[in-house]
Amino acid sequence: MLHTSLILITPLILFIVLGLFGKYLSPKAAGWLGTAGLLLITCLAYITAYHYFFEVGKVDGVYQKMELFSFSWLHLGEWLVVNLGFMLDPIAAMMLVVITTVSLMVHIYSSSYMKGEVGFQRYYALLSLFTFSMLGLVVANNIFQMYIFWELVGVSSYSLIGFYYTKPAAVTASKKAFIVTRFADLGFLIGILILSYYTRTFDFISLTDPKGALISNPASATFMGASVFTWAMALIFMGGAGKSAMLPLHIWLPDAMEGPTPVSALIHAATMVVAGVYLVARLFPVYYFVTPEVLTGIAYIGAATSLFAAIVACTQTDIKRVLAFSTISQIAYMLVALGVSKYEGHDGLGYMASMFHLFTHAFFKALLFLGAGAVIHAVHSNEMKDMGSLRKYMPVTHITFLIACLAIAGIPPFSGFFSKDEIMVAALHSNVAVFVCQYIVAGLTAFYMFRLYYNIFWSKDAHYHHTPHEAPAAMSFPLIFLAALTVAVGFIPFSTFTTADGAAFAGHIDWSVAAPSIAVALVGIGIATLMYKSESGKADKVASRFGKFYNWAVHKFYFDELYLFITKNLIFKYISTPVAWFDRNVVDGFMNFQATLTYTVSNGIKELQSGNIQRYVWVFAMGALTTLALVLFVL
């Protein structure tokens, strides 16, 4: 009990200490304190996960949802009680490992990458706040607690994206992320209220129990031709789609790369953006048994988003934006797996594959972002045109980045191959159209990742103002550690730990699906090799052949421009402007009229209290005469 409490308490204490007293600490001391605290949390998280998976979590062959502690926080009437607690199940235990491991590597990496930055102590305080928020989100024992920490994640990510608050682009990006996700979170909140109104509970154990009242006997109320639960679960997914940057709520994530690169690794590759996937997985029994139509919609949204993001990633020149669109595509892969999954035994392969890919993706995507940060640190640019032949100068970064590229491309024996194969198999057995789409995305993923790899480490011999050099040890160690995990974690028998119904099943590689998948990836790598390994001009020729479509992809299919048009030319012009006019002229005018009337009347009668005795006598006399005249007139 105590060590699980410390997992949440420690990062909160670190945030308070570094936030309030960081200015009294040297940057080095603040970095050491933050990193030491994360090391403690990581150790506790590993102990907790081991204890759950191997000692107490399994009962009669099935992993249980366990409330380690819970206390009442808010009473809403007689039946609706909001608790704050700590709940463990397979996906919560897995996420504890993911969040703390990646966060620890980011803390170590940042000690060198952020060295000399103004606000270094503030940066580490915000990292602690973000870690606290994500940990609170994944161990929440009820959906309202999850929402509280969900919003804390939004606030902390807003602060980290806008860390360089003197840079206009960073301020704009942080506001964009905050506003877009707030609209999505409004849907999430409405969905929670509808769900809780009809179920009379916020509790996850009650909501997701297959034998519980919600699943075994759902309410029959409808609204506009659909079940109230369909509306509730669709709105809840809206919140997840915003956090995980699904179409059409994806526009904030690429711009969020304006934050420090370690922040990109932490927030936008490994933890925050998977919150939407985690939300669907947490409520998966409800989606599957009560609203399967919403689950099908999630699969199609995921498929469309993965294809869209992969196409755009093929055209971007900023290395962090390539990785941002790669993240969108891979998160969509996970949602596709959930959308095509069933529930019991091996039929729940999609659920297991989604969580497996979330697990493997966390490490190789964090590795890619931290590797990109090492490159940016060396050449002081994000643009591919300013890079080339860096394998000669940065051998450690080169090898670790290559490992991550092979993993995300789905090449064995790297971890991405194992989790992607399971997703492909689940899609094939459920929805052939989605399966074909994901095969295409697999080829595009291999292509754009090796386009990125060759442009950075091979291609032309760039002319650098200063000779690039390998990253310092504090930056190289996380790269090596994450590369080792990228190689190793694919061999974890994930289907024995994390399944939809909590019961283990035997996983295996379906070579009838895996072999063509590898072939597609190799084709993508081969095309990237021909076009980008050396400076040949082939890439420009191919781009010119695609003409307008290529330009659309470069401009991200003009989603940002569409949003600007809708907001400026429609919302601002036809809604905001009339509302502002009404506010200024009608509301303010009415209040100003009341004030003017009050002033005029009071100014007219103020002489009644002037203190002049003669005036008082005169007024009294006039009043008496007037009263007498009225009495006589009446009589």
N, C-alpha and C positions, 0 to 999 in steps of 0.2 A: 504493500500500500504506500509506504513512505517513498520508495524509489520511483514509483509511477507518478506520485504527486510532484516530485522534483523535476520530472520531465517537463511539466508545464510551468512550475514555479520559477525554475532557474532562468530561462530566457526572459521572463517578465522582470525578474530582479535585475538582470543584466541591462535590460532596456532602461529601467528607472535609474540605475547607478550611472550608466554611461551617458544617458540623456541629461540628467541633472548635474552630475559631478564630473563629466568627461572633460570639461574645460580646465579642471584642476589637474588632470592627468596628462602626461606626455602622450603623443600619438603611439609610440611604441608600447607604453604601458596599457593604453586602451585596447590596442590590437591583441596583446597577450592575454588580457583579461577576457575579452570577448571570445577568443579562440579556446582558451582554457575552459570557459564555461560550456562552449559547444562540444568540446571533447568529453566533458562529464556527461552532458545530455546524450551524446552518441553512445557512450558506454552503457548508460542506463537503458536506452532504447534497445540496444542489442540484447541486454540481459532480459528485458521484458519480452521481446519477441521470442527468444530462446525458451524462456519459461512457459510462454503460451503455447508454442508449437510442439514442444517436446515433453512438457510435464503436466500442464493442467488444462490445456485448451480442448483436448479431444475427449469426448464422452461417448462410449459405444461406437467408436469409429467415425464420429462426426464432430467437427469443430463447432464449438458453441459461441454464442455472443455472451460475453461476460462483463457485467457492470462491476468495476473494481471499487468505485464509490459514486455516490449520487446524493445531492441535497437539494431541497426545495428552494427555489429562488423567487418565483413569482406565482401567485394564485390569481387566476382569472375566472371568477365565479366559483361554483361548487365542483366542476368537473375538469376544468382545464388548468393544469399545473405545469409550470416550466421548471425543469430541473437543470442543474449543472452537474455534469458527471464525467466519468472516464470509462469508456466502453472499449473492450478489445474483441476483435474477431479477426479472421485471417487477413482481410484487406487493411484493417487499421494497423495491425502488427507489421505488415509489409510496408505500409506508408511511413511508419515510425523509422524504419531502417532507411528508406529512401531519403526522407527529408533531412534527417540528421547527418547522414553520410555526405550528401551533396552540400549541405550547408557548412559542414566542417571543412570540406575541401575549398569552398568559396572563401571561408574565413582565412584559411592559411594562404591561399592564392592572393587575396586582397591585401595582406600585410605588405606585399611587395608591389603589386600592381597599383595600389592607391597611395603609395608612399609619397609624401610631400603634398598631397591634396589638401586644400582648405576644407575643414569640416570632417577630418578623418575620424574623430571621435563620434561625431553625429552619424557618420556612415555605419560604424559598428553598432551604435545604438539602434538604428533602423533595421539592420540585419537581424538583431535579436528580437525586435518587435515582429518582424515578418516570420521568423522561425516560430515564435510563440503562437502567432495567429494560425499558421498552417497546422501546427501540432494540435491546437485546440479544435480546429475544424475536423481533423481526421478521427479524433477520439471522442467526439461529441456523442452523447447517448440519446439525443433527441434533435429533431430537425430545427427547432428554434435556436438551440445552442449553436448548431452548425451555422445558422444564418448570422448570428452575432459575430462569430469568428470569420465567417465569409466576408462580412463588411470590414472587419479589421484587416483582412488580407488586402482588400481594395485600398484602404487608407495607407497601409504600409507600402504597397507597391506604388501608389501615387507619389509618395515621398521619395522612394528610391529612384523611380524613373526621372523625377524632377530634381535629383540630387544636385546637378549643375544648374542651380536656379538662376544664375546670371546668364545662362545660354537660352535665348528665346526658343530655339527648337526643342530643347528639353522641357521647358515650361509648357509649350503647346502640346507636346507628346503626353505629358503627365495629365493635363486637363482632358485630352482626348480619351485616354484610357479610363479616367475616372467617370466621364460623362457617359460613354458608351456602356460601360459595365453597370452604371447606375440605372440606366433604362432597362437593361436586362434583369437587374436585381429587383426592380419593381415587379416584374412578372413573377419572379421567384417568391417574393413576399406574398403577393396575391394568391399564388398557388398554395403556399403554406396555410394561409388563412382559410381557403376553401377546404383543403384536406382536413385540417384540424376541426373545422366546424362540423363536418359530417362523420368524422371518426372519433371525436372527443378525446384525442390524444396527440401529443407530439412525439411520443416515445418510439424509437426505431425498432426495438424488440417487438412491441405490439403491432406496429405498422407492417413489418415484414414477415411476421409469423404466417407461414402457409396455412396453418390451422386456425388462425385468428379470425376475428369478425370481419375485418376489411376484405380479406382475400376469399374467405369461404362464403361470405354473404354480403357483397358490396351493396351500398345504397343504390336505389333505382332512380333517383332524381336526375332530371335532364335539364339542359339549357341550350337553346338554339339547335336542337336536334342531336346533341351529343351528351354523354354522361357527364355529370359534374366532376367525376374523377378524371375523365379524359381531359377536360379543361384544366383541372388542377395539376395533373402530371405534365401536361404540355407547357403550362406556365412555369412550373418548377424547372423543366428542362431549358426553358428560355434563359433562366439565370445561369445554368450550366453552359449553355451555348455562348453566352457573353464572356464568361471567365475563360472558356476554352477556345474562344475566337473562331467559332463556326460561322459559316455564311448565314446571314449577311452582316453579322456582328464582329467580323474579323478585323476591321480597319484599324483598330487601336494597336494591335500587336506589332506590326512592322515598325511603326513610329516609336514604339516603346524601346527600341534599340538605342535611343538617344541617351539612355541611362548608362552608367558604367558597365563595362563588359561582364564583370563578375555578377552583377545584378541580373543581366540577361541570362546567365547560366543558371542562377538560382530561381528567379521568378518565372522567366518565360521559356524555360526548357524543361525543368525537372519537377517543379512543385505547383506553382500557382495555376498554370494553364491546364494541369491535369485535374484541377478541382472539379470541373464539369464532368469528367469521366468518373471520378470518384463518387460524385453525387448520384449519377445514374446507377453505378454499381451498388451503392449503399441502398437505394430504393428499388433494386432490380426485381425482387419478387412482386412488388406492386405493379411495376411496368409490365412484367411478363403475364401475371395472372389476371390483373384487373384492366389494364389499358394496353393490350398488345398492339393496337393500331398506332399508339404513340411510339412504341418501340420500333415498329416498322418505319415510321417517319424518321426516327433517329438514324436508322441505318442508311436511308436515302440521303439525308442531310450530310451525314458523314462521308458517304461516297462522293457526292458532288463537291464537298469542300476539299477532300483529299486530292481530287483531280484538278480542281481550280488552283489550289496552292502549289501543286507540283509544277503545273504549266508556268505559273508566274515565277517560281524559283529558277526556272531554266533561263530566264532573261535578266535577272537582277545582277548588278555589278558591285554593289556594296556587300561585302562578305557576311556582315551581320544580318542583313535583310534576306540574303539567301537562306541563312539558318533560321530566320524568323518564319519564313514561308514553309520551310521544311518542318518546323515544329507544328504549324497549323495542319499540315498534311498528315503528320504522324499521329497527332491527337485525334484527327478524324478517323484514322485507321482503328484506333481503340474504340471509338464510338460505333463504328461499323461492326466490330466484333460483338459488342454488347447488343446491337440492334438485331443481329441475326442469331443470337444465342437462344437456347432453350434453358431448362432449369435443372433437371435431375441427371446425375451421373455423367456419362460421356456426352449426352445431349447438350450439356452446359459447356461444351468446349469453347464456344465463343466468349463466354464470361471469363473462363480461365485464361484464354489467349489474350484478352484485353488487359487483364491485370498483369500478365506476364510481360506483355509489350510495354506497359506502363513502367514496370520494374527495369527492364533492360534499357528502354529509351532514356530513362533518367540518367543513366551513367554515360552512355555514349553521346547523348546530346550535350550534357554538361561538359564532357571532354571536348566536343567540337567548339563550344563557345569559349571555353578557357584556352583552347588552342588558338582560336581566332584572336583572343585577347593578347596572347603572347606575340602573334604576328603583328597586330596593331601596335603593340608596345615597341616592337623592333623597327617598324617602318613608318610609324606615325601617320597612317592612312587606313581607311576602311575600303578603299577602292582597289579592285583587282588590277587596274591598269598601272598601279604603282607597285606591283608585286611581281615576283618571278624568280625562279631558281633559288628560293630560300632553303631548299634542302641542303645546300652547301654550307649555309651559315647556321641553321637551326636543326640539327639532326634529331634531337629528342622530340621537339615539336613536330617535325616531319613524320617520324615513325608513329607517334601516338595519334596524330591527326589521321594518318592513313588507316590505322586500326579502326578508328571511329567511322571513317567513310565506308570501310568494308562491312562493318556491323550494320550500319543503317541501310546499306545496299542489299543486305540479306545474303551475304556470302558466308558459307560455313568455313570454319567452326565458330565464327564470332556470334555473339549473343543475339543480335538482331535476326539472324537466320531462323533460330528456333522459335521465337515468338511470332515472327511474321508468317512462318509456315503454318502455325496453328490457326492464325486468323484466316489465311487463305482456305484452309480445309473447312473451317466453320462456315465461311461465306459460300463455298461450293455446294455444301449440303443444304443450304437454306435459300439462297437467292443467286441464280446464275448471273444476272445482270450486274449485281453488285460485285460478284467474284471477278468478272471480266474487267470491270472498272478498276479494281484493286490490282489486277495483273498489270494493267497499263501504268498505273501509278508506281508500281514496283520498278518498272523499266525506267520511268522518268526520274525516280528517286536516285537510282544508280547513275543516271546521266548527269543530273545537276550537281550531285555531290562530287563526282570526279571532274566535272567542269571546274568546280571550285578548287578541288585539290590540285589539278594541273596548273591552273592560273596562278596559284599561290607558290607552289613548290617547284614547278618545272617551267614550261613555256619560255618566254623571252628572258634574256639577261637584263634585268632592270638596272637603271643607274640610280644608286642610292647616294643621298647626301652624306650619310654616315654608314659605315659598314655594319650591316645587321649582325646581331649576336644572339646566342641562346639565352632564353629567359633565366632569371636568377633561380636559385634552388627552391625558394619558397613558392615559385610559380611552376617549376618543373616537377616537383614532387606530386602535386595533385594530378598533373597530366599522366604521370607514370602510374599512380595508384588507380586512377579511373580507367586507364588503358588495361590494366591487369583485371579489373572487374569486368570490363567489356568483353574480354576474352573468356572469363571464367563463369559468369553468372548464367550463361545460356545452358550450362550443364546441370543447373539445379532442377530437380524433378518437381516442377512447379505444380503440376496437377495433383500432387499428393498433399499440398499445403493450402492452395487457394482455389476453391471451386464454388459454384453457385449455391449448392445445397450443403456445403461443408463437408461432404464425403469425398474421399480420395478416389481417383480413378487412374488407370494406367495410360500415360501419354506415350505417343510414338510418332515418328516421322512418317508421313504419307509421301513416299517418294514419287508417286504419280502426280502429286501437286508440287512437291518441293523441287524436283528436277527441272520442270519447265520454268519454275520461278527463278531458279539459279540461272538458267539459260537466258531468260529475259533480262536479269540483272547484268549478266556478262555482256549481252548485246549493248545495253546502255553504257556500260563501262568502255566497251570497245569503240563505240561512236564518239564518246568523250575523248578517248585517247587519240583517235584520228584527228579530231578537230582542235584539241587544245594542248596536247603534250608539247608540241612545238609551234612556233609562230608561223602559220602557213596561209592565213587569210581564208581558210575554209569556213570558219565560223561566220564571217561576214557574208559570204556567199549564200550560206544556208539561211541566215537571217533575212537577207533580201528576197529570197524565194518565198518566204512566208508573208512578206509584205505587211498588209494592215493587221493581220492577226498577230504578228510579232510585235507591232507597235502597241496593240491593245494589251498584250501580255506585259510589255515593259511598263505600261501605265496602269497595271493591275486591273485591267478591264474597266477602268474609270469609275470604280466604286467610290473613291474619295471625292471625285468631281460630282458624282451623282448625289452624294450626301450633302455636299456644299450647295448644289443647286436646290435641293429640297429644302434645306434649312434657310438659305439666304433668300431665294426667290419665291418660295412658297410659305414656309412657316414664319419667317421674319416679316415678309411683306404683307401677307394676307391674314396672319393671326397675331403675331407679336406687335406689329405697328398699330392695328386697330385697337388692340388691348391697351397698348401704351397711351394712345390718344384718349381712350375712354378713361383710363386711370388719371391722366393729367387734367383733362377738361371736365369730366363728369364727377368722378370721385373727389379729386382735389378741389374742383370748382365748387362742389357742394359744401365741402368742409370749409373752404375759404369764405363762401357765402355766410355760413353759420358764424364764423369768426367775425366777419364784417358787421353782420346784423347785431351780434352781441356787443361789439365795440360801439356801434352807433347808439344803441339803446342805452347802454351803460353811460356813455358820454353825455347823453341827453338828460339822464336823471341823476348824474353825480352831484349836481348842485343841491339836491335834497340833503346831502350829507356834507355840506361845505363848512359847517362850524359858525356860520354867520347868524347871530341871534335875530337880527332884524328880518332876514330872509325867512327864518323859521316861523316868526310871528306872522309875516305876510302870507306864507303858504298855509299856515294854520287858519288864518282869518278867511282866506279865499276858499279853503276846504269847507269851513263851517258855513259860510254864506252859500256855497254851492249845494251843500247838503240840505240847508234850510229851504233853498229854492226848490229843490227836488221834492221835499216833503210837502211844501205848499202846493206845488203843481199836482202832486198825486191826490191831495185832499181836495 
